[in-house]
């Protein structure tokens, strides 16, 4: 196990960066999805909605896992600093 507090801080910073980047990309994708729906036929819309819901669910799961990883790192950093 790495007892270097700065290692935990770097891991935390990396996870925060990943989370922020993922949220920004999700926002862009959702905006583009709205534009796609405006240009699509009714049949295409049904398929697009299903694909989008599946993708967004996956991204939300990844974001939740990032939150769990961040929550696990913070206590370790505090313990190592003490």
N, C-alpha and C positions, 0 to 999 in steps of 0.2 A: 504494500500500500504506500502511496506517495503522501508523506506528511508535510509537504511544502504547501503552506496556505496560498501562495501565489498560484500554484497549479490549480487549485479549486477555483480561485478567482478567474483564471483564464478559461476554465471549463464553463463557468457561469456566464462569462462574457460571450463566449462562443455560442452557447445555447440561446442567450438573449438575442444575439445577432441572427441566428437561424430563425428564431420565432418571428422577429420583426420582418425579416425578408420574406418569410412564408406568408405572413399576414398581408404585406404589400402586394405580393403576387396574387393572392386570393382576391384582393380588392380589384385589381386590374382585370383578372379573369371574370369576375362577376359583372363588371362594367361591360366588358366585351361580350359576355353572354347576353346581356340585355340588347345590345346592338344586333347580335346574331338572331335573336328571337324576333326582332322587328323586321328582319329581312327574310324570315323563313316562312315556308308553307305550314299549314296546320299539321300535316304528317311529320314534318321535320321537327316541329316544335315539341311534340310528344317525346321523340327520341332525344332531343337536346335536353329537355327537362330531366329525363331519367339519367342521362350521362352526367349532367351537372350535379344532380343530387348525390350521385354516387361519389363523384370526385370531391365535392365539398365535405361529405361525411368523412372521407379519408383524410382530408386536410385537417378537419376539426379533431380527428383522432390523434394525428401527429402533433397538433398544437397541445392537446391535453397531455400527451406523453412528454412533451418538452416542459410543460408546467410541472409535471411530477419530477422530472430530472432536476429542474431548477430547485424545487422544494427540498430535494434530497441533498443537493450540494450545499445549500446555505447553512444548514446545521453543521455540516462537516467543517466548513470554513470557520464558523464561529468556535467550534471545539478546538480546532488547530491553533487559533489565535490565542486562546486562553492559556 
